[in-house]
Amino acid sequence: MNLKTLNNYLSNKRKLLLITLNIVLVIFVALELTIWNNVSDKMTEEELAQARRDAIDSAAKERAKKVKPGMSQTY
């Protein structure tokens, strides 16, 4: 089946095909938003900020452990 045959076959079905594809797109976007909300609701904004601060503090402590006496801490 080449493109001309496919074009002729779909020529009188274009409107139905576009409506169907738009409905499927709306359903897909709704499902994506549902998934996004489920994933993002695991932490509140304050909990996320606290987790970031904790990660930064632990990284700073690890870096401080690697510094030998007499070494500069500036890189």
N, CA, C and O atoms as a printed pandas DataFrame, in Angstrom:
     atom_number atom_name residue_name chain_id  residue_number  x_coord  y_coord  z_coord
0              1         N          MET        A               1    0.848   -1.173    0.000
1              2        CA          MET        A               1    0.000    0.000    0.000
2              3         C          MET        A               1    0.896    1.239    0.000
3              4         O          MET        A               1    1.672    1.451    0.932
4              5         N          ASN        A               2    0.788    2.038   -1.028
5              6        CA          ASN        A               2    1.611    3.245   -1.077
6              7         C          ASN        A               2    0.834    4.444   -0.523
7              8         O          ASN        A               2   -0.310    4.311   -0.089
8              9         N          LEU        A               3    1.467    5.595   -0.545
9             10        CA          LEU        A               3    0.866    6.779    0.070
10            11         C          LEU        A               3   -0.369    7.263   -0.672
11            12         O          LEU        A               3   -1.312    7.742   -0.041
12            13         N          LYS        A               4   -0.388    7.152   -1.991
13            14        CA          LYS        A               4   -1.562    7.606   -2.744
14            15         C          LYS        A               4   -2.782    6.766   -2.399
15            16         O          LYS        A               4   -3.883    7.293   -2.241
16            17         N          THR        A               5   -2.584    5.479   -2.284
17            18        CA          THR        A               5   -3.696    4.597   -1.933
18            19         C          THR        A               5   -4.199    4.910   -0.528
19            20         O          THR        A               5   -5.406    4.955   -0.286
20            21         N          LEU        A               6   -3.272    5.124    0.387
21            22        CA          LEU        A               6   -3.648    5.461    1.761
22            23         C          LEU        A               6   -4.366    6.807    1.807
23            24         O          LEU        A               6   -5.348    6.962    2.533
24            25         N          ASN        A               7   -3.886    7.771    1.044
25            26        CA          ASN        A               7   -4.513    9.089    0.991
26            27         C          ASN        A               7   -5.930    8.993    0.439
27            28         O          ASN        A               7   -6.847    9.619    0.971
28            29         N          ASN        A               8   -6.113    8.227   -0.608
29            30        CA          ASN        A               8   -7.451    8.055   -1.180
30            31         C          ASN        A               8   -8.381    7.353   -0.193
31            32         O          ASN        A               8   -9.556    7.702   -0.083
32            33         N          TYR        A               9   -7.857    6.376    0.513
33            34        CA          TYR        A               9   -8.668    5.629    1.472
34            35         C          TYR        A               9   -9.122    6.515    2.632
35            36         O          TYR        A               9  -10.259    6.413    3.093
36            37         N          LEU        A              10   -8.217    7.390    3.103
37            38        CA          LEU        A              10   -8.524    8.229    4.263
38            39         C          LEU        A              10   -9.152    9.572    3.905
39            40         O          LEU        A              10   -9.507   10.336    4.802
40            41         N          SER        A              11   -9.297    9.872    2.634
41            42        CA          SER        A              11   -9.765   11.199    2.227
42            43         C          SER        A              11  -11.140   11.535    2.793
43            44         O          SER        A              11  -11.360   12.667    3.224
44            45         N          ASN        A              12  -12.063   10.591    2.803
45            46        CA          ASN        A              12  -13.389   10.901    3.338
46            47         C          ASN        A              12  -13.499   10.591    4.835
47            48         O          ASN        A              12  -14.577   10.739    5.411
48            49         N          LYS        A              13  -12.426   10.173    5.461
49            50        CA          LYS        A              13  -12.439    9.846    6.893
50            51         C          LYS        A              13  -11.561   10.796    7.714
51            52         O          LYS        A              13  -11.299   10.536    8.888
52            53         N          ARG        A              14  -11.115   11.873    7.113
53            54        CA          ARG        A              14  -10.201   12.780    7.811
54            55         C          ARG        A              14  -10.801   13.410    9.049
55            56         O          ARG        A              14  -10.161   13.453   10.099
56            57         N          LYS        A              15  -12.009   13.894    8.939
57            58        CA          LYS        A              15  -12.635   14.574   10.070
58            59         C          LYS        A              15  -12.793   13.619   11.256
59            60         O          LYS        A              15  -12.499   13.985   12.395
60            61         N          LEU        A              16  -13.252   12.415   10.991
61            62        CA          LEU        A              16  -13.401   11.420   12.052
62            63         C          LEU        A              16  -12.049   11.058   12.664
63            64         O          LEU        A              16  -11.932   10.896   13.879
64            65         N          LEU        A              17  -11.037   10.933   11.818
65            66        CA          LEU        A              17   -9.698   10.610   12.306
66            67         C          LEU        A              17   -9.149   11.729   13.189
67            68         O          LEU        A              17   -8.554   11.451   14.230
68            69         N          LEU        A              18   -9.338   12.990   12.794
69            70        CA          LEU        A              18   -8.861   14.114   13.601
70            71         C          LEU        A              18   -9.593   14.190   14.937
71            72         O          LEU        A              18   -8.976   14.447   15.971
72            73         N          ILE        A              19  -10.889   13.970   14.917
73            74        CA          ILE        A              19  -11.651   13.987   16.167
74            75         C          ILE        A              19  -11.170   12.872   17.092
75            76         O          ILE        A              19  -10.985   13.090   18.290
76            77         N          THR        A              20  -10.969   11.690   16.541
77            78        CA          THR        A              20  -10.501   10.555   17.336
78            79         C          THR        A              20   -9.120   10.827   17.925
79            80         O          THR        A              20   -8.879   10.559   19.102
80            81         N          LEU        A              21   -8.221   11.357   17.111
81            82        CA          LEU        A              21   -6.872   11.648   17.605
82            83         C          LEU        A              21   -6.885   12.731   18.679
83            84         O          LEU        A              21   -6.120   12.652   19.640
84            85         N          ASN        A              22   -7.734   13.732   18.533
85            86        CA          ASN        A              22   -7.826   14.782   19.553
86            87         C          ASN        A              22   -8.376   14.237   20.863
87            88         O          ASN        A              22   -7.907   14.615   21.937
88            89         N          ILE        A              23   -9.359   13.357   20.788
89            90        CA          ILE        A              23   -9.902   12.750   22.006
90            91         C          ILE        A              23   -8.833   11.903   22.695
91            92         O          ILE        A              23   -8.688   11.953   23.917
92            93         N          VAL        A              24   -8.093   11.135   21.916
93            94        CA          VAL        A              24   -7.017   10.316   22.487
94            95         C          VAL        A              24   -5.946   11.205   23.121
95            96         O          VAL        A              24   -5.410   10.873   24.178
96            97         N          LEU        A              25   -5.637   12.325   22.483
97            98        CA          LEU        A              25   -4.651   13.253   23.032
98            99         C          LEU        A              25   -5.123   13.834   24.362
99           100         O          LEU        A              25   -4.340   13.929   25.307
100          101         N          VAL        A              26   -6.373   14.216   24.446
101          102        CA          VAL        A              26   -6.911   14.765   25.693
102          103         C          VAL        A              26   -6.855   13.716   26.803
103          104         O          VAL        A              26   -6.497   14.033   27.938
104          105         N          ILE        A              27   -7.202   12.482   26.485
105          106        CA          ILE        A              27   -7.137   11.405   27.481
106          107         C          ILE        A              27   -5.699   11.186   27.935
107          108         O          ILE        A              27   -5.444   11.016   29.127
108          109         N          PHE        A              28   -4.759   11.189   26.994
109          110        CA          PHE        A              28   -3.348   10.997   27.332
110          111         C          PHE        A              28   -2.843   12.116   28.244
111          112         O          PHE        A              28   -2.152   11.849   29.227
112          113         N          VAL        A              29   -3.182   13.359   27.926
113          114        CA          VAL        A              29   -2.738   14.491   28.748
114          115         C          VAL        A              29   -3.347   14.396   30.146
115          116         O          VAL        A              29   -2.668   14.674   31.135
116          117         N          ALA        A              30   -4.614   14.009   30.237
117          118        CA          ALA        A              30   -5.250   13.858   31.551
118          119         C          ALA        A              30   -4.549   12.783   32.373
119          120         O          ALA        A              30   -4.331   12.967   33.570
120          121         N          LEU        A              31   -4.199   11.675   31.751
121          122        CA          LEU        A              31   -3.482   10.617   32.472
122          123         C          LEU        A              31   -2.098   11.085   32.907
123          124         O          LEU        A              31   -1.661   10.781   34.017
124          125         N          GLU        A              32   -1.411   11.817   32.046
125          126        CA          GLU        A              32   -0.091   12.339   32.409
126          127         C          GLU        A              32   -0.187   13.292   33.598
127          128         O          GLU        A              32    0.644   13.242   34.505
128          129         N          LEU        A              33   -1.196   14.158   33.595
129          130        CA          LEU        A              33   -1.363   15.083   34.718
130          131         C          LEU        A              33   -1.685   14.336   36.007
131          132         O          LEU        A              33   -1.222   14.721   37.081
132          133         N          THR        A              34   -2.464   13.283   35.907
133          134        CA          THR        A              34   -2.774   12.470   37.084
134          135         C          THR        A              34   -1.511   11.829   37.644
135          136         O          THR        A              34   -1.284   11.839   38.854
136          137         N          ILE        A              35   -0.700   11.277   36.766
137          138        CA          ILE        A              35    0.559   10.662   37.201
138          139         C          ILE        A              35    1.475   11.713   37.815
139          140         O          ILE        A              35    2.089   11.471   38.854
140          141         N          TRP        A              36    1.572   12.875   37.183
141          142        CA          TRP        A              36    2.433   13.947   37.687
142          143         C          TRP        A              36    1.991   14.384   39.086
143          144         O          TRP        A              36    2.826   14.587   39.967
144          145         N          ASN        A              37    0.687   14.528   39.286
145          146        CA          ASN        A              37    0.188   14.932   40.601
146          147         C          ASN        A              37    0.463   13.866   41.651
147          148         O          ASN        A              37    0.779   14.197   42.793
148          149         N          ASN        A              38    0.350   12.611   41.291
149          150        CA          ASN        A              38    0.641   11.535   42.245
150          151         C          ASN        A              38    2.106   11.537   42.639
151          152         O          ASN        A              38    2.431   11.308   43.805
152          153         N          VAL        A              39    2.984   11.786   41.704
153          154        CA          VAL        A              39    4.421   11.781   41.987
154          155         C          VAL        A              39    4.814   13.019   42.779
155          156         O          VAL        A              39    5.597   12.917   43.724
156          157         N          SER        A              40    4.292   14.181   42.419
157          158        CA          SER        A              40    4.718   15.420   43.062
158          159         C          SER        A              40    4.085   15.623   44.436
159          160         O          SER        A              40    4.557   16.465   45.200
160          161         N          ASP        A              41    3.044   14.887   44.770
161          162        CA          ASP        A              41    2.415   15.044   46.075
162          163         C          ASP        A              41    3.136   14.291   47.178
163          164         O          ASP        A              41    2.704   14.335   48.330
164          165         N          LYS        A              42    4.204   13.615   46.865
165          166        CA          LYS        A              42    4.911   12.832   47.871
166          167         C          LYS        A              42    5.591   13.725   48.904
167          168         O          LYS        A              42    5.745   13.329   50.059
168          169         N          MET        A              43    5.997   14.925   48.495
169          170        CA          MET        A              43    6.645   15.857   49.416
170          171         C          MET        A              43    5.988   17.227   49.278
171          172         O          MET        A              43    5.644   17.663   48.180
172          173         N          THR        A              44    5.825   17.887   50.408
173          174        CA          THR        A              44    5.362   19.267   50.346
174          175         C          THR        A              44    6.554   20.146   49.983
175          176         O          THR        A              44    7.694   19.684   49.941
176          177         N          GLU        A              45    6.275   21.402   49.727
177          178        CA          GLU        A              45    7.352   22.318   49.351
178          179         C          GLU        A              45    8.364   22.476   50.483
179          180         O          GLU        A              45    9.568   22.568   50.244
180          181         N          GLU        A              46    7.865   22.507   51.711
181          182        CA          GLU        A              46    8.760   22.651   52.866
182          183         C          GLU        A              46    9.618   21.401   53.053
183          184         O          GLU        A              46   10.805   21.498   53.364
184          185         N          GLU        A              47    9.011   20.225   52.860
185          186        CA          GLU        A              47    9.774   18.983   52.984
186          187         C          GLU        A              47   10.850   18.892   51.910
187          188         O          GLU        A              47   11.957   18.423   52.173
188          189         N          LEU        A              48   10.525   19.338   50.705
189          190        CA          LEU        A              48   11.509   19.329   49.628
190          191         C          LEU        A              48   12.655   20.286   49.935
191          192         O          LEU        A              48   13.818   19.956   49.703
192          193         N          ALA        A              49   12.335   21.467   50.456
193          194        CA          ALA        A              49   13.379   22.429   50.819
194          195         C          ALA        A              49   14.259   21.869   51.929
195          196         O          ALA        A              49   15.479   22.033   51.898
196          197         N          GLN        A              50   13.648   21.209   52.909
197          198        CA          GLN        A              50   14.426   20.608   53.995
198          199         C          GLN        A              50   15.318   19.491   53.473
199          200         O          GLN        A              50   16.466   19.369   53.900
200          201         N          ALA        A              51   14.809   18.677   52.557
201          202        CA          ALA        A              51   15.613   17.594   51.982
202          203         C          ALA        A              51   16.803   18.161   51.212
203          204         O          ALA        A              51   17.898   17.601   51.254
204          205         N          ARG        A              52   16.586   19.268   50.513
205          206        CA          ARG        A              52   17.703   19.911   49.797
206          207         C          ARG        A              52   18.749   20.426   50.777
207          208         O          ARG        A              52   19.948   20.241   50.569
208          209         N          ARG        A              53   18.283   21.081   51.859
209          210        CA          ARG        A              53   19.236   21.583   52.861
210          211         C          ARG        A              53   20.022   20.439   53.485
211          212         O          ARG        A              53   21.232   20.549   53.684
212          213         N          ASP        A              54   19.342   19.347   53.791
213          214        CA          ASP        A              54   20.021   18.186   54.370
214          215         C          ASP        A              54   21.064   17.618   53.416
215          216         O          ASP        A              54   22.158   17.243   53.838
216          217         N          ALA        A              55   20.726   17.553   52.130
217          218        CA          ALA        A              55   21.673   17.029   51.142
218          219         C          ALA        A              55   22.890   17.938   51.025
219          220         O          ALA        A              55   24.017   17.456   50.912
220          221         N          ILE        A              56   22.671   19.239   51.050
221          222        CA          ILE        A              56   23.787   20.187   50.964
222          223         C          ILE        A              56   24.661   20.082   52.211
223          224         O          ILE        A              56   25.888   20.098   52.114
224          225         N          ASP        A              57   24.028   19.974   53.388
225          226        CA          ASP        A              57   24.791   19.856   54.632
226          227         C          ASP        A              57   25.614   18.576   54.672
227          228         O          ASP        A              57   26.774   18.593   55.085
228          229         N          SER        A              58   25.016   17.466   54.243
229          230        CA          SER        A              58   25.765   16.202   54.269
230          231         C          SER        A              58   26.915   16.231   53.267
231          232         O          SER        A              58   27.979   15.672   53.534
232          233         N          ALA        A              59   26.714   16.877   52.115
233          234        CA          ALA        A              59   27.804   16.995   51.144
234          235         C          ALA        A              59   28.929   17.863   51.704
235          236         O          ALA        A              59   30.105   17.573   51.485
236          237         N          ALA        A              60   28.574   18.922   52.425
237          238        CA          ALA        A              60   29.593   19.788   53.025
238          239         C          ALA        A              60   30.372   19.038   54.105
239          240         O          ALA        A              60   31.583   19.216   54.232
240          241         N          LYS        A              61   29.683   18.203   54.881
241          242        CA          LYS        A              61   30.375   17.418   55.910
242          243         C          LYS        A              61   31.327   16.410   55.286
243          244         O          LYS        A              61   32.440   16.217   55.777
244          245         N          GLU        A              62   30.899   15.770   54.213
245          246        CA          GLU        A              62   31.767   14.811   53.520
246          247         C          GLU        A              62   32.995   15.514   52.949
247          248         O          GLU        A              62   34.106   14.988   53.014
248          249         N          ARG        A              63   32.789   16.703   52.389
249          250        CA          ARG        A              63   33.909   17.450   51.833
250          251         C          ARG        A              63   34.866   17.879   52.944
251          252         O          ARG        A              63   36.083   17.874   52.757
252          253         N          ALA        A              64   34.311   18.250   54.107
253          254        CA          ALA        A              64   35.160   18.673   55.230
254          255         C          ALA        A              64   35.985   17.509   55.759
255          256         O          ALA        A              64   37.101   17.723   56.235
256          257         N          LYS        A              65   35.473   16.284   55.691
257          258        CA          LYS        A              65   36.227   15.117   56.143
258          259         C          LYS        A              65   37.443   14.870   55.264
259          260         O          LYS        A              65   38.455   14.357   55.742
260          261         N          LYS        A              66   37.361   15.225   53.990
261          262        CA          LYS        A              66   38.447   14.947   53.050
262          263         C          LYS        A              66   39.572   15.971   53.131
263          264         O          LYS        A              66   40.658   15.743   52.597
264          265         N          VAL        A              67   39.320   17.097   53.794
265          266        CA          VAL        A              67   40.332   18.149   53.888
266          267         C          VAL        A              67   41.338   17.769   54.965
267          268         O          VAL        A              67   40.967   17.499   56.107
268          269         N          LYS        A              68   42.615   17.751   54.590
269          270        CA          LYS        A              68   43.680   17.420   55.540
270          271         C          LYS        A              68   44.061   18.672   56.325
271          272         O          LYS        A              68   43.860   19.788   55.846
272          273         N          PRO        A              69   44.600   18.500   57.506
273          274        CA          PRO        A              69   45.012   19.673   58.291
274          275         C          PRO        A              69   46.030   20.506   57.517
275          276         O          PRO        A              69   46.962   19.974   56.914
276          277         N          GLY        A              70   45.836   21.790   57.546
277          278        CA          GLY        A              70   46.742   22.695   56.855
278          279         C          GLY        A              70   46.346   22.956   55.411
279          280         O          GLY        A              70   46.917   23.832   54.762
280          281         N          MET        A              71   45.373   22.205   54.898
281          282        CA          MET        A              71   44.922   22.432   53.521
282          283         C          MET        A              71   43.882   23.537   53.506
283          284         O          MET        A              71   43.140   23.731   54.469
284          285         N          SER        A              72   43.844   24.242   52.416
285          286        CA          SER        A              72   42.826   25.265   52.246
286          287         C          SER        A              72   41.519   24.599   51.827
287          288         O          SER        A              72   41.528   23.630   51.068
288          289         N          GLN        A              73   40.409   25.112   52.315
289          290        CA          GLN        A              73   39.118   24.540   51.949
290          291         C          GLN        A              73   38.541   25.183   50.700
291          292         O          GLN        A              73   37.492   24.761   50.213
292          293         N          THR        A              74   39.205   26.184   50.185
293          294        CA          THR        A              74   38.710   26.803   48.949
294          295         C          THR        A              74   39.274   26.039   47.774
295          296         O          THR        A              74   40.442   25.651   47.782
296          297         N          TYR        A              75   38.473   25.828   46.788
297          298        CA          TYR        A              75   38.914   25.057   45.629
298          299         C          TYR        A              75   39.051   25.944   44.434
299          300         O          TYR        A              75   39.416   25.475   43.355
